[in-house]
Amino acid sequence: MTKLKDITVNFLFDKGFDGLFNPDQHCACLCTNLMPCNGPSEQCSAGYKTEIDGTSFKISLEKDNG
C-alpha cells in the first residue's frame, strides 16, 4: 500500500518542488525529511527552498534563481 508520505514526496519531486511549508505556523520541511511532525496540515503548501545563511533555509512559493 502506498502511503500519503510516499505519494506526497513523489508529487513534489515530479513537479520540481523542494518541500512543504506552512506560513501560518512558520514551519517547513524538505522532501528528504518530509513531515517530521508526523502529518501534514491542511495549510501546508508545496514550495521551493531558499538558503538563508548557509545553515538555515526557508521554503516558499518564490523560486530562488540564484
Phi, psi and omega in degrees: 000133178278131183268157180307318181298317179296317179298317181295314179300314180299317178298312182300313179298315181299326182267358177085014178276157180262340182173200180241154173213155177230101184295336180287334181246007182050049184239142177207148176214146179272159177303328182286346177216057187285138174058052176295347178278002179070024174162138180282154173269157174295344181271354180292141178231153174287145180202183184246144181280138172230125177290139180260307184216021181092337178240343181242160177213165170227159174238132182209181178285344181277125178272130179281114181263013182274000000 
